[in-house]
Every structure is written in C-alpha cells, then in structure tokens.
Amino acid sequence: MKAIDVREYEEVFNKITRQRYGRTVDFASIEGQLAELREGGALTYEHLEIIADEKYWPFKKYWMWPSREQVEDKLNETQGLFVNPLSENKGEVKEKAIICRLLEIFKILSLVSIVLRFVWPEYYAIYSRPNLWILRVERGASDLEEYMNYLRLMRLLRQTFKLERTADVDMIVWAAAKEDSASKNFLDFLLESFPENMIPLELIWNIYKNPLKISSAFLAKRDYKTSGFWSSQAFELLVKQEYFMLITPPRRNKSKGEIEDMIDQLCEKQEYKMMRGRLHRLRILRNKAIHPDESFSEDESLKLLNGVKQFNKKVKLFEIKGGIDG
C-alpha cells in the first residue's frame, strides 16, 4: 500500500487554510521551538506564548492560556515530564500520568492537547470539536478517558493513512468534512491508499459500523499492524457495549486500565465467567497493536482478528441485522 506523500496533503491543507483564514499555518516553527521539552526541559510560560503567537496560526481565535500568575509555579515543576511519553514497558500508564499532570495545570482538555501536539506531534493531536463530531468520539467517564478514546482513534487513522505523525491526521479529518474543490482534490489522491476503494470519510464511518471488515481487508494486503489497529477498535466497542448493557450502575476501579477493569467486571457475570482468560489475552494483543511504535506480526494479527470475531458472536447485536459485521 502506498504511503501518502506528506508534501501533497500539506499543500492542499494550506490552500484550505488560506481560503478560511487568509494565510497558511506554520506548525513546524512552533514544534522546533518546543523540541527541547522532549529532552527533559520544563514547560515555561514563554513556550505557551510561542504556541499562541498569531504569526504561526490563529490560536487566539479559539483559545486562551491561563494568566502567568495562575500557572507559572506549576510549570516550573514539569522538568522531565515530556520525555518518552509512550514507554513500551509501561503501556498507557506513563502518558496518562502526563495528561493528568497537565490537566491539573490547565484544567481544560483542549489546552492540554495543544501542548502535547506541539511537543510530540508523532503521538498527539489537538482535541477539537469538528474532529469530535466527525469521528463521533465516545464520551469518557473523565477528561482523561475521553482524550484517550480520541487519541486511539486518531492513531488508528494515522496507521491507516500511513502517516508518520498523529498530529497530521487533523488535516485529513478536517479536510474530509469540507465540500469545496480543494478538499475534493485532496480526497482524490488519498483514494488509492485505502482498501475496497474507500475514501477517507468512508473509512471514518467504518470506525463504528464495520471495523472487522476493514481489519480483514488490511490483513489480506499483509498490513498486519493496521489490521491489528482495526481489530482493536472492534474489540473495544464490543467490550464497552457489553459492559454498559450488563453492569448497572457502571463503576470504575481507577487502579486498572479502562478495558481491563471492564473485562474483570464483565467476567463476574454468568455470561462471561468462562471467558476471562480469553478476553484478557485479546486485551494484551490489543495493547500491543495500538502502541504506535511496536511491531505486530501476521500471527498476532490473525489471533486478534479471529478472537474478536469469536467474541462478536457472544454479544448482542448493535443493529437489527447484526453487531459489528465481519
């Protein structure tokens, strides 16, 4: 499968931003000036002012930072916070701790996401209302869980679109919702990268409607990592559907990951007592599949896809005709 040429979609994205804002954006300059944070530097108010500088993008049209007096002392405590947020041996634990720490400082999820997007564009994207609406991101029990739901979807699309950076998915999702000629050209040259001759918006629709079908298509193309991402999406949807159907009222054990906790509670029910081991093995495969920097083999992809298909037979149907098709 052909990877998308970054220069092509940046050119079209810039054309769209010129039409909307009368200028292009310059994210690269902000990223360059915040790169020191990746090596352990502390986030400062000067960094926030760089992000908000109108010569780079229209930040002030949508957001504003807290005053210097409100956050400066807390910013001084962020030394080393941004180093290697996706540590392979810690799963999502470390990045969740980083997000929680930033939420303590900024209080507003979109501001937290902006900082992370400019420090680590490989892994993060801005939490924005247009993207939430297009992607139909599931609301989380907390700001942390909601942003993690959003990131998992954005990383799935990053893998699907064959991009190097999660932040660049913003451009595609945003452009996919437009109807002008620039966006049509944009979608036309993306078309050949996807299975079943789907355009990006159709792939986005299938995030909820039919992820196992997309997983199977990528497996057939021997793209095992992308297949694993889509199987993981199906697995999460099924776990959450069954959890909210069977567990009343919902309760959360914050010492566990969201999916781990949901599986443990489901397996207290008669319907799932014999599936605890099987579901946790799928969860472990899912954790590896969704990590942006970990490889995923053909055998692992097959095990995850087939395991989720078997799980799908156990759940009640999402729609009249069936659950998650596959």
Backbone as numpy.savetxt, mean C-alpha at the origin, in Angstrom:
# Nx Ny Nz CAx CAy CAz Cx Cy Cz
7.13 -9.76 -18.76 6.28 -8.56 -18.76 7.15 -7.31 -18.76
6.81 -6.39 -19.59 7.59 -5.16 -19.72 7.37 -4.24 -18.53
8.47 -3.74 -17.98 8.35 -2.74 -16.91 8.02 -1.39 -17.53
7.32 -0.58 -16.78 6.95 0.74 -17.26 8.16 1.65 -17.29
8.31 2.41 -18.35 9.38 3.40 -18.44 9.00 4.61 -17.60
9.74 4.82 -16.52 9.41 5.89 -15.59 9.37 7.25 -16.29
10.28 7.46 -17.23 10.34 8.76 -17.90 9.06 9.04 -18.68
8.46 7.99 -19.25 7.24 8.19 -20.02 6.09 8.66 -19.14
5.88 7.95 -18.03 4.70 8.33 -17.25 4.94 9.61 -16.47
6.20 9.93 -16.15 6.48 11.21 -15.51 6.18 12.37 -16.46
6.49 12.16 -17.74 6.23 13.22 -18.73 4.73 13.49 -18.83
3.94 12.42 -18.87 2.49 12.60 -18.97 1.92 13.16 -17.67
2.43 12.68 -16.54 1.98 13.19 -15.25 2.26 14.69 -15.15
3.43 15.10 -15.60 3.77 16.53 -15.56 2.85 17.35 -16.46
2.45 16.77 -17.57 1.51 17.46 -18.46 0.17 17.69 -17.74
-0.27 16.67 -17.00 -1.52 16.79 -16.26 -1.40 17.84 -15.15
-0.27 17.84 -14.43 -0.12 18.81 -13.35 0.00 20.23 -13.89
0.58 20.38 -15.06 0.63 21.72 -15.66 -0.76 22.21 -15.99
-1.60 21.30 -16.49 -2.97 21.68 -16.81 -3.75 22.06 -15.56
-3.47 21.35 -14.45 -4.26 21.57 -13.23 -3.71 22.71 -12.38
-2.36 22.80 -12.26 -1.76 23.78 -11.35 -0.98 24.88 -12.06
-0.84 24.77 -13.37 -0.09 25.76 -14.10 1.41 25.59 -13.99
1.87 24.43 -13.49 3.31 24.16 -13.35 3.51 22.68 -13.10
4.75 22.23 -13.25 5.08 20.86 -12.91 5.52 20.80 -11.45
5.54 19.60 -10.90 6.00 19.42 -9.53 7.46 18.95 -9.56
8.15 19.16 -8.45 9.56 18.77 -8.35 9.76 17.99 -7.04
9.29 16.76 -7.04 9.44 15.93 -5.85 10.90 15.54 -5.61
11.66 15.39 -6.69 13.04 14.91 -6.56 13.89 15.84 -5.70
13.67 17.14 -5.82 14.46 18.08 -5.02 14.17 17.93 -3.54
12.92 17.69 -3.19 12.58 17.47 -1.78 13.21 16.18 -1.30
13.10 15.13 -2.08 13.67 13.83 -1.70 15.17 13.94 -1.46
15.85 14.68 -2.32 17.29 14.83 -2.17 17.68 15.52 -0.87
16.90 16.51 -0.47 17.22 17.27 0.74 16.82 16.53 2.03
15.99 15.50 1.90 15.62 14.70 3.08 16.36 13.37 3.15
17.25 13.12 2.17 17.92 11.82 2.12 18.76 11.53 3.36
19.25 12.56 4.03 20.08 12.35 5.22 19.33 11.63 6.34
18.00 11.73 6.33 17.22 11.06 7.37 17.31 9.55 7.25
17.54 9.06 6.05 17.66 7.62 5.83 18.90 7.06 6.51
19.88 7.92 6.76 21.14 7.50 7.39 21.14 7.72 8.89
20.03 8.22 9.43 19.94 8.37 10.88 19.74 9.78 11.38
19.72 10.76 10.49 19.52 12.13 10.92 18.14 12.36 11.50
18.02 13.36 12.36 16.72 13.69 12.95 15.91 14.57 12.01
14.61 14.39 12.02 13.71 15.27 11.29 13.67 16.62 11.99
13.86 17.69 11.24 13.86 19.03 11.81 12.74 19.87 11.22
12.48 21.01 11.82 11.44 21.90 11.27 11.88 22.45 9.91
13.18 22.56 9.72 13.69 23.01 8.42 13.32 22.00 7.33
13.35 20.71 7.67 12.91 19.70 6.70 11.44 19.90 6.36
10.63 20.19 7.35 9.20 20.41 7.09 8.99 21.61 6.18
9.79 22.65 6.38 9.68 23.84 5.53 10.10 23.54 4.10
11.07 22.65 3.92 11.46 22.24 2.57 10.29 21.53 1.89
9.65 20.62 2.62 8.52 19.88 2.05 7.39 20.85 1.66
7.19 21.89 2.46 6.08 22.82 2.24 6.40 23.93 1.24
7.62 23.97 0.74 8.03 25.06 -0.16 7.21 25.01 -1.46
6.52 26.07 -1.75 5.62 26.13 -2.89 6.34 26.07 -4.24
7.66 26.25 -4.24 8.35 26.16 -5.52 8.47 24.71 -6.00
8.22 23.77 -5.09 8.31 22.36 -5.45 6.96 21.73 -5.79
5.92 22.09 -5.04 4.59 21.54 -5.28 3.58 22.31 -4.43
2.30 22.23 -4.72 1.31 23.07 -4.01 0.90 22.49 -2.66
1.85 22.30 -1.76 1.57 21.74 -0.43 0.52 22.56 0.31
0.68 23.88 0.31 -0.16 24.74 1.14 -1.60 24.85 0.64
-1.83 24.34 -0.55 -3.20 24.31 -1.07 -4.06 23.31 -0.31
-3.39 22.30 0.30 -4.12 21.21 0.93 -3.78 20.99 2.41
-2.56 21.35 2.84 -2.12 21.01 4.19 -1.38 22.18 4.84
-1.15 22.04 6.15 -0.24 22.94 6.86 0.38 22.17 8.02
1.63 22.49 8.33 2.32 21.85 9.46 1.88 22.50 10.77
1.99 21.76 11.88 1.83 22.41 13.19 2.91 23.49 13.34
2.72 24.40 14.24 3.72 25.45 14.46 5.01 24.85 15.00
6.10 25.57 14.81 7.40 25.13 15.30 7.34 24.85 16.80
6.69 25.71 17.53 6.62 25.56 19.00 5.92 24.27 19.41
4.97 23.82 18.62 4.20 22.62 18.95 5.00 21.33 18.79
5.95 21.31 17.86 6.57 20.02 17.51 8.09 19.97 17.62
8.76 21.10 17.77 10.22 21.09 17.64 10.90 20.18 18.66
10.47 20.20 19.91 11.08 19.34 20.92 10.93 17.87 20.56
9.77 17.50 20.06 9.53 16.10 19.68 10.34 15.71 18.45
10.53 16.66 17.54 11.33 16.37 16.35 12.78 16.07 16.73
13.27 16.71 17.77 14.65 16.47 18.20 14.88 15.04 18.66
13.78 14.32 18.95 13.88 12.94 19.44 13.79 11.91 18.33
13.80 12.35 17.07 13.64 11.41 15.95 14.96 10.95 15.35
16.06 11.19 16.03 17.37 10.73 15.56 17.32 9.21 15.34
17.65 8.77 14.14 17.70 7.33 13.84 16.35 6.70 13.55
15.27 7.46 13.61 13.94 6.88 13.47 13.69 6.27 12.09
14.28 6.87 11.05 13.91 6.50 9.69 14.84 5.47 9.05
15.78 4.94 9.80 16.74 3.99 9.24 16.05 2.65 8.98
16.13 2.16 7.74 15.66 0.82 7.38 14.28 0.49 7.95
13.23 1.18 7.51 11.91 0.98 8.11 11.31 -0.39 7.86
11.72 -1.07 6.79 11.17 -2.39 6.47 12.21 -3.46 6.76
12.62 -3.55 8.01 13.58 -4.56 8.42 13.01 -5.95 8.17
13.75 -6.78 7.43 13.21 -8.07 6.99 12.88 -9.00 8.16
13.63 -8.93 9.22 13.41 -9.87 10.33 12.38 -9.37 11.34
11.77 -8.21 11.07 10.79 -7.68 12.01 9.40 -7.49 11.39
9.23 -7.95 10.12 7.94 -7.82 9.48 7.49 -6.37 9.45
6.25 -6.13 9.88 5.70 -4.77 9.88 5.90 -4.07 11.22
6.54 -4.74 12.17 6.64 -4.20 13.53 7.36 -2.86 13.54
8.50 -2.79 12.86 9.29 -1.56 12.90 8.59 -0.41 12.21
8.04 -0.65 11.03 7.41 0.48 10.34 6.16 0.94 11.07
5.45 0.04 11.72 4.30 0.46 12.52 4.74 1.35 13.68
5.88 1.01 14.29 6.39 1.83 15.39 6.76 3.23 14.89
7.34 3.31 13.68 7.69 4.61 13.10 6.44 5.44 12.84
5.43 4.82 12.26 4.19 5.53 11.96 3.54 6.03 13.25
3.52 5.18 14.27 2.92 5.60 15.56 3.68 6.76 16.18
4.99 6.72 16.06 5.80 7.82 16.62 5.50 9.12 15.89
5.37 9.07 14.59 5.07 10.28 13.81 3.65 10.77 14.07
2.72 9.84 14.29 1.35 10.25 14.64 1.31 10.99 15.97
2.18 10.59 16.90 2.26 11.30 18.17 2.69 12.75 17.97
3.51 12.96 16.96 4.04 14.31 16.70 3.05 15.15 15.90
2.53 14.58 14.80 1.75 15.38 13.85 0.23 15.24 14.00
-0.20 14.15 14.63 -1.63 13.91 14.91 -2.46 13.58 13.67
-2.07 14.04 12.52 -2.85 13.89 11.29 -2.15 12.90 10.36
-2.89 11.89 9.91 -2.29 10.81 9.14 -1.70 11.28 7.82
-2.37 12.18 7.14 -1.84 12.64 5.85 -0.48 13.30 6.00
-0.26 14.05 7.10 1.05 14.69 7.33 2.12 13.65 7.59
1.78 12.62 8.34 2.73 11.52 8.57 3.12 10.88 7.25
2.12 10.65 6.41 2.39 9.98 5.13 3.26 10.84 4.21
3.10 12.16 4.29 3.92 13.06 3.46 5.38 12.96 3.86
5.65 12.97 5.16 7.04 12.83 5.62 7.63 11.52 5.12
6.93 10.43 5.33 7.44 9.12 4.94 7.63 9.02 3.43
6.71 9.61 2.66 6.82 9.55 1.21 8.10 10.21 0.71
8.49 11.32 1.33 9.68 12.02 0.85 10.99 11.45 1.41
10.92 10.76 2.54 12.12 10.12 3.07 12.37 8.78 2.39
11.31 7.97 2.24 11.42 6.64 1.64 10.37 6.48 0.53
10.55 7.13 -0.62 9.55 6.99 -1.70 9.45 5.56 -2.24
10.48 4.75 -1.98 10.41 3.35 -2.41 9.26 2.61 -1.74
8.94 3.00 -0.51 8.01 2.21 0.31 6.70 2.92 0.64
6.66 4.25 0.52 5.51 4.99 1.05 4.87 5.89 0.00
3.59 6.19 0.24 2.82 7.08 -0.62 1.98 7.99 0.24
1.61 9.12 -0.32 0.79 10.08 0.42 -0.63 9.55 0.57
-1.13 9.63 1.77 -2.50 9.22 2.09 -3.43 10.34 1.64
-4.09 10.13 0.50 -4.88 11.21 -0.09 -6.30 10.76 -0.37
-7.23 11.70 -0.26 -8.64 11.39 -0.46 -8.97 10.85 -1.85
-8.43 11.46 -2.94 -8.74 10.90 -4.26 -8.33 9.44 -4.40
-7.15 9.10 -3.90 -6.70 7.72 -3.99 -7.53 6.79 -3.11
-7.91 7.26 -1.93 -8.76 6.46 -1.05 -10.08 6.13 -1.74
-10.62 7.12 -2.43 -11.90 6.93 -3.10 -11.76 5.96 -4.27
-10.73 6.13 -5.07 -10.53 5.27 -6.24 -10.25 3.83 -5.81
-9.39 3.66 -4.80 -8.98 2.33 -4.36 -9.97 1.69 -3.39
-10.92 2.46 -2.89 -11.90 1.96 -1.91 -11.18 1.31 -0.73
-10.22 2.03 -0.20 -9.42 1.49 0.90 -10.29 1.21 2.11
-10.11 0.03 2.68 -10.89 -0.36 3.85 -10.50 0.48 5.05
-11.50 0.99 5.75 -11.24 1.76 6.95 -10.65 0.85 8.02
-9.64 1.35 8.71 -9.03 0.58 9.78 -9.60 0.94 11.13
-9.32 0.09 12.12 -9.79 0.37 13.48 -9.05 1.55 14.09
-7.93 1.93 13.49 -7.13 3.07 13.94 -6.48 3.72 12.74
-5.90 4.90 12.93 -5.16 5.55 11.84 -4.02 4.66 11.35
-3.36 3.99 12.29 -2.25 3.11 11.92 -2.74 2.00 10.99
-3.79 1.31 11.37 -4.27 0.20 10.56 -4.81 0.68 9.22
-5.41 1.86 9.21 -5.93 2.39 7.95 -4.79 2.71 6.99
-3.72 3.31 7.49 -2.60 3.61 6.62 -1.91 2.33 6.15
-1.82 1.32 7.02 -1.22 0.05 6.60 -2.08 -0.60 5.51
-3.40 -0.55 5.63 -4.27 -1.07 4.57 -3.99 -0.35 3.25
-3.84 0.97 3.34 -3.55 1.78 2.15 -2.19 1.41 1.55
-1.18 1.28 2.40 0.15 0.96 1.90 0.20 -0.41 1.24
-0.49 -1.38 1.82 -0.48 -2.72 1.21 -1.06 -2.68 -0.19
-2.13 -1.91 -0.38 -2.70 -1.78 -1.72 -1.75 -1.05 -2.66
-1.15 0.02 -2.19 -0.23 0.78 -3.04 0.99 -0.06 -3.42
1.47 -0.88 -2.49 2.62 -1.74 -2.79 2.22 -2.87 -3.73
1.00 -3.36 -3.61 0.50 -4.34 -4.56 0.52 -3.75 -5.97
0.04 -2.51 -6.10 0.01 -1.87 -7.41 1.42 -1.53 -7.89
2.30 -1.17 -6.98 3.70 -0.94 -7.37 4.28 -2.20 -8.01
4.04 -3.35 -7.37 4.55 -4.61 -7.91 3.88 -4.93 -9.24
2.58 -4.69 -9.33 1.84 -4.99 -10.55 2.29 -4.10 -11.71
2.51 -2.82 -11.43 2.91 -1.88 -12.47 4.41 -1.93 -12.78
5.13 -2.77 -12.02 6.58 -2.93 -12.21 7.33 -1.61 -12.02
7.00 -0.93 -10.93 7.65 0.33 -10.57 8.69 0.08 -9.48
9.66 0.95 -9.38 10.67 0.83 -8.34 10.21 1.46 -7.03
9.21 2.36 -7.10 8.84 3.14 -5.92 7.34 3.14 -5.71
6.95 2.96 -4.46 5.53 3.02 -4.11 4.97 4.41 -4.34
5.76 5.44 -4.09 5.29 6.82 -4.25 4.82 7.09 -5.68
5.42 6.42 -6.66 5.06 6.68 -8.04 3.70 6.10 -8.41
3.18 5.18 -7.59 1.84 4.67 -7.84 0.81 5.79 -7.75
1.10 6.80 -6.92 0.22 7.98 -6.82 -0.11 8.53 -8.20
0.93 8.64 -9.03 0.74 9.24 -10.35 -0.24 8.42 -11.18
-0.09 7.09 -11.14 -0.92 6.22 -11.96 -2.36 6.22 -11.47
-2.54 6.09 -10.16 -3.90 6.06 -9.61 -4.62 7.37 -9.89
-3.89 8.46 -9.70 -4.48 9.78 -9.94 -4.85 9.95 -11.41
-3.94 9.57 -12.30 -4.18 9.71 -13.73 -5.28 8.77 -14.20
-5.40 7.61 -13.57 -6.41 6.63 -13.98 -7.82 7.16 -13.78
-7.98 8.11 -12.87 -9.31 8.66 -12.58 -9.66 9.84 -13.48
-8.70 10.29 -14.28 -8.94 11.45 -15.14 -9.57 11.02 -16.46
-10.16 11.96 -17.15 -10.82 11.64 -18.42 -10.29 12.49 -19.57
-9.23 13.24 -19.34 -8.74 14.10 -20.42 -7.81 13.32 -21.34
-7.41 13.96 -22.43 -6.62 13.28 -23.45 -5.25 12.85 -22.92
-4.66 13.67 -22.05 -3.35 13.30 -21.51 -3.44 11.99 -20.73
-4.50 11.84 -19.95 -4.66 10.62 -19.19 -4.92 9.42 -20.09
-5.66 9.63 -21.18 -5.91 8.53 -22.12 -4.60 8.05 -22.72
-3.72 8.97 -23.10 -2.42 8.57 -23.64 -1.62 7.81 -22.60
-1.70 8.28 -21.39 -1.01 7.66 -20.27 -1.43 6.20 -20.12
-2.74 5.97 -20.12 -3.25 4.62 -19.93 -2.96 3.74 -21.13
-2.92 4.31 -22.31 -2.64 3.52 -23.51 -1.28 2.84 -23.46
-0.24 3.58 -23.01 1.07 2.94 -23.02 1.30 2.04 -21.80
0.38 2.08 -20.82 0.45 1.12 -19.73 -0.18 -0.22 -20.09
-1.06 -0.21 -21.08 -1.94 -1.33 -21.36 -1.18 -2.65 -21.54
-0.10 -2.64 -22.32 0.56 -3.90 -22.65 1.28 -4.53 -21.47
1.41 -3.83 -20.36 2.11 -4.38 -19.21 1.24 -5.31 -18.37
-0.06 -5.33 -18.62 -0.95 -6.03 -17.70 -1.60 -7.26 -18.34
-1.98 -8.24 -17.50 -2.60 -9.45 -18.03 -4.01 -9.19 -18.52
-4.47 -10.09 -19.41 -5.86 -10.08 -19.85 -6.24 -8.76 -20.54
-5.22 -8.03 -21.06 -5.48 -6.75 -21.74 -6.24 -5.76 -20.88
-5.99 -5.77 -19.59 -6.67 -4.85 -18.69 -5.97 -3.51 -18.66
-6.76 -2.45 -18.51 -6.20 -1.14 -18.25 -6.01 -1.01 -16.74
-5.20 -0.05 -16.27 -4.94 0.07 -14.83 -6.20 0.19 -13.98
-7.21 0.92 -14.47 -8.41 1.09 -13.65 -9.14 -0.24 -13.46
-9.09 -1.11 -14.49 -9.70 -2.44 -14.35 -8.95 -3.27 -13.32
-7.63 -3.16 -13.31 -6.85 -3.85 -12.28 -7.23 -3.34 -10.90
-7.38 -2.05 -10.77 -7.77 -1.47 -9.47 -9.13 -2.01 -9.03
-10.08 -2.11 -9.97 -11.39 -2.66 -9.61 -11.26 -4.09 -9.10
-10.34 -4.86 -9.67 -10.19 -6.27 -9.29 -9.48 -6.46 -7.97
-8.98 -5.40 -7.36 -8.40 -5.51 -6.03 -9.42 -6.15 -5.08
-10.68 -5.79 -5.23 -11.72 -6.33 -4.36 -12.58 -7.38 -5.06
-12.79 -7.22 -6.36 -13.73 -8.09 -7.06 -13.16 -9.46 -7.34
-11.92 -9.54 -7.80 -11.42 -10.81 -8.31 -9.90 -10.93 -8.21
-9.32 -10.76 -7.02 -7.86 -10.81 -6.92 -7.25 -12.17 -7.27
-7.97 -13.27 -7.05 -7.42 -14.58 -7.37 -7.27 -14.77 -8.88
-8.17 -14.18 -9.64 -8.04 -14.24 -11.10 -6.76 -13.54 -11.55
-6.47 -12.38 -10.98 -5.26 -11.65 -11.35 -4.02 -12.41 -10.87
-4.09 -13.00 -9.68 -2.97 -13.80 -9.18 -2.67 -14.94 -10.14
-3.70 -15.64 -10.60 -3.50 -16.76 -11.53 -2.89 -16.29 -12.84
-3.32 -15.11 -13.32 -2.79 -14.59 -14.57 -1.30 -14.28 -14.46
-0.89 -13.69 -13.33 0.53 -13.39 -13.16 1.34 -14.67 -12.93
0.76 -15.65 -12.27 1.45 -16.93 -12.10 1.71 -17.58 -13.45
0.73 -17.51 -14.34 0.89 -18.07 -15.68 2.01 -17.37 -16.45
2.24 -16.09 -16.12 3.32 -15.34 -16.76 4.66 -15.54 -16.03
4.66 -16.41 -15.01 5.85 -16.70 -14.19 6.33 -15.48 -13.40
5.41 -14.62 -13.10 5.71 -13.46 -12.25 5.22 -13.81 -10.85
6.06 -14.52 -10.10 5.63 -15.15 -8.86 5.43 -14.13 -7.74
6.23 -13.09 -7.73 6.10 -12.08 -6.69 4.77 -11.34 -6.83
4.43 -10.93 -8.05 3.18 -10.21 -8.25 1.98 -11.12 -7.98
2.08 -12.38 -8.40 1.03 -13.34 -8.08 0.84 -13.45 -6.58
1.95 -13.48 -5.84 1.87 -13.56 -4.39 1.20 -12.35 -3.76
1.48 -11.16 -4.30 0.82 -9.94 -3.81 -0.70 -10.06 -3.96
-1.16 -10.52 -5.13 -2.60 -10.60 -5.38 -3.25 -11.70 -4.55
-2.57 -12.84 -4.38 -3.11 -13.88 -3.50 -3.22 -13.38 -2.07
-2.24 -12.58 -1.65 -2.27 -12.01 -0.30 -3.46 -11.08 -0.12
-3.76 -10.30 -1.15 -4.93 -9.42 -1.09 -6.21 -10.24 -0.91
-6.33 -11.33 -1.67 -7.50 -12.19 -1.54 -7.58 -12.79 -0.14
-6.44 -13.23 0.39 -6.41 -13.83 1.72 -6.87 -12.84 2.78
-6.37 -11.61 2.73 -6.78 -10.60 3.70 -8.28 -10.32 3.62
-8.80 -10.21 2.41 -10.23 -9.96 2.25 -11.06 -11.07 2.87
-10.65 -12.31 2.65 -11.40 -13.44 3.18 -11.34 -13.50 4.70
-10.14 -13.29 5.26 -10.00 -13.30 6.72 -10.89 -12.23 7.34
-10.84 -11.04 6.78 -11.61 -9.94 7.36 -13.11 -10.14 7.18
-13.50 -10.68 6.04 -14.93 -10.94 5.82 -15.45 -11.92 6.87
-14.73 -13.01 7.06 -15.18 -14.02 8.03 -15.11 -13.49 9.46
-14.07 -12.71 9.74 -13.92 -12.17 11.09 -15.12 -11.29 11.46
-15.46 -10.35 10.59 -16.54 -9.43 10.93 -17.92 -10.09 10.85
-17.99 -11.24 10.18 -19.23 -11.99 10.15 -19.43 -12.81 11.42
-18.33 -13.34 11.96 -18.43 -14.31 13.05 -18.07 -13.76 14.43
-17.27 -12.71 14.48 -16.81 -12.18 15.77 -17.62 -10.93 16.13
-18.47 -11.06 17.13 -19.32 -9.95 17.56 -19.31 -9.84 19.08
-18.93 -8.65 19.60 -18.38 -7.50 18.87 -16.91 -7.74 18.54
-16.39 -7.08 17.52 -14.96 -7.21 17.21 -14.11 -6.74 18.38
-12.99 -7.40 18.59 -12.06 -6.99 19.64 -10.65 -7.13 19.09
-9.74 -6.33 19.57 -8.38 -6.35 19.05 -7.37 -6.58 20.14
-6.45 -7.50 19.92 -5.29 -7.72 20.77 -4.13 -6.97 20.12
-3.78 -5.81 20.66 -2.78 -4.96 20.01 -1.36 -5.50 20.10
-1.17 -6.57 20.85 0.16 -7.18 20.91 0.42 -8.07 19.69
-0.61 -8.30 18.88 -0.49 -9.13 17.69 -0.76 -8.29 16.45
-0.27 -8.77 15.32 -0.63 -8.15 14.06 -2.11 -8.35 13.78
-2.68 -7.47 12.96 -4.12 -7.49 12.72 -4.60 -8.83 12.19
-3.95 -9.36 11.14 -4.38 -10.61 10.54 -4.13 -11.78 11.48
-3.01 -11.80 12.17 -2.73 -12.86 13.14 -3.81 -12.91 14.22
-4.17 -11.75 14.73 -5.18 -11.66 15.77 -6.54 -12.14 15.25
-6.90 -11.71 14.05 -8.19 -12.13 13.49 -8.26 -13.65 13.30
-7.16 -14.24 12.82 -7.14 -15.69 12.63 -7.29 -16.42 13.97
-6.56 -15.96 14.97 -6.66 -16.60 16.29 -8.10 -16.55 16.83
-8.76 -15.42 16.64 -10.14 -15.31 17.11 -11.09 -16.17 16.28
-10.88 -16.21 14.96 -11.71 -17.05 14.12 -11.60 -18.52 14.53
-10.39 -18.92 14.88 -10.16 -20.33 15.19 -10.68 -20.73 16.56
-11.23 -19.79 17.28 -11.97 -20.13 18.49 -13.38 -20.60 18.15
-13.82 -20.30 16.93 -15.15 -20.70 16.48 -15.12 -22.12 15.94
-16.23 -22.82 16.07 -16.32 -24.21 15.65 -15.95 -24.39 14.18
-16.38 -23.43 13.35 -16.15 -23.55 11.91 -14.68 -23.60 11.54
-13.81 -23.01 12.39 -12.41 -22.86 12.02 -11.41 -23.52 12.98
-11.91 -24.27 13.94 -11.00 -24.86 14.92 -9.93 -25.75 14.29
-10.29 -26.44 13.23 -9.36 -27.37 12.58 -8.49 -26.68 11.53
-8.64 -25.38 11.35 -7.90 -24.68 10.29 -6.83 -23.74 10.82
-6.60 -23.73 12.11 -5.64 -22.79 12.69 -4.27 -22.89 12.03
-3.72 -24.09 11.99 -2.39 -24.27 11.41 -2.34 -23.86 9.95
-3.36 -24.26 9.19 -3.39 -23.96 7.76 -3.46 -22.45 7.52
-4.31 -21.77 8.28 -4.46 -20.32 8.09 -3.20 -19.56 8.49
-2.54 -19.99 9.54 -1.31 -19.30 9.95 -0.18 -19.58 8.96
-0.16 -20.76 8.36 0.86 -20.99 7.32 0.62 -20.08 6.12
-0.64 -19.88 5.76 -0.95 -18.93 4.69 -0.57 -17.51 5.09
-0.78 -17.17 6.36 -0.42 -15.83 6.84 1.08 -15.59 6.72
1.87 -16.60 7.07 3.33 -16.46 6.99 3.77 -16.29 5.54
3.17 -17.06 4.63 3.46 -16.87 3.20 3.04 -15.47 2.75
1.88 -15.04 3.20 1.40 -13.70 2.86 2.36 -12.63 3.33
2.89 -12.76 4.55 3.83 -11.78 5.08 5.07 -11.66 4.20
5.54 -12.81 3.70 6.72 -12.78 2.82 6.36 -12.18 1.47
5.19 -12.52 0.96 4.80 -12.04 -0.37 4.66 -10.53 -0.42
4.15 -9.92 0.65 3.87 -8.47 0.59 5.07 -7.63 0.98
6.17 -8.26 1.42 7.37 -7.47 1.75 8.02 -7.04 0.44
8.15 -5.74 0.19 8.62 -5.27 -1.12 9.99 -5.79 -1.53
10.85 -6.10 -0.57 12.23 -6.44 -0.91 12.55 -7.93 -0.80
11.57 -8.77 -0.46 11.82 -10.20 -0.35 11.40 -10.91 -1.64
12.20 -11.91 -2.03 11.85 -12.70 -3.21 10.72 -13.68 -2.86
10.07 -14.20 -3.89 8.96 -15.13 -3.68 9.04 -16.16 -4.80
9.18 -17.43 -4.45 9.46 -18.47 -5.43 8.20 -19.00 -6.10
8.38 -19.78 -7.15 7.25 -20.43 -7.82 6.49 -21.33 -6.86
7.23 -22.12 -6.07 6.59 -23.03 -5.12 5.77 -22.26 -4.09
6.33 -21.17 -3.57 5.61 -20.36 -2.59 4.37 -19.73 -3.20
4.49 -19.25 -4.43 3.36 -18.63 -5.11 2.23 -19.63 -5.32
2.58 -20.86 -5.72 1.58 -21.91 -5.92 0.90 -22.28 -4.60
1.71 -22.44 -3.55 1.14 -22.81 -2.25 0.18 -21.74 -1.75
0.55 -20.49 -1.90 -0.31 -19.42 -1.42 -1.59 -19.34 -2.24
-1.47 -19.36 -3.56 -2.66 -19.27 -4.42 -3.61 -20.43 -4.17
-3.08 -21.66 -4.17 -3.94 -22.83 -3.97 -4.53 -22.85 -2.57
-3.75 -22.43 -1.57 -4.26 -22.39 -0.21 -5.39 -21.40 -0.04
-5.25 -20.23 -0.69 -6.31 -19.22 -0.59 -7.56 -19.69 -1.35
-7.36 -20.38 -2.47 -8.52 -20.92 -3.19 -9.28 -21.92 -2.32
-8.55 -22.77 -1.59 -9.20 -23.72 -0.69 -9.93 -22.99 0.43
-9.28 -21.96 0.95 -9.92 -21.15 2.01 -11.19 -20.50 1.49
-11.13 -20.06 0.23 -12.29 -19.40 -0.36 -13.52 -20.30 -0.37
-13.31 -21.60 -0.46 -14.43 -22.54 -0.46 -15.11 -22.59 0.90
-14.41 -22.13 1.94 -14.96 -22.19 3.30 -15.76 -20.95 3.68
-15.57 -19.90 2.93 -16.22 -18.66 3.36 -17.55 -18.47 2.68
-18.37 -17.66 3.28 -19.65 -17.32 2.65 -19.43 -16.39 1.48
-20.36 -16.32 0.57 -20.17 -15.61 -0.68 -20.22 -14.10 -0.46
-19.34 -13.36 -1.20 -19.39 -11.90 -1.17 -20.62 -11.38 -1.92
-20.92 -12.04 -3.05 -22.03 -11.60 -3.88 -22.95 -12.79 -4.14
-24.03 -12.60 -4.82 -24.99 -13.66 -5.04 -24.36 -14.83 -5.80
-23.51 -14.54 -6.76 -22.92 -15.60 -7.59 -21.76 -16.29 -6.90
-21.06 -15.62 -5.98 -19.90 -16.26 -5.37 -19.07 -15.29 -4.61
-18.06 -15.84 -3.95 -17.16 -15.02 -3.16 -16.12 -14.39 -4.05
-14.87 -14.51 -3.68 -13.78 -14.01 -4.52 -13.57 -15.06 -5.60
-13.84 -14.71 -6.84 -13.76 -15.68 -7.91 -12.35 -16.16 -8.08
-12.17 -17.27 -8.63 -10.84 -17.81 -8.89 -10.94 -19.18 -9.44
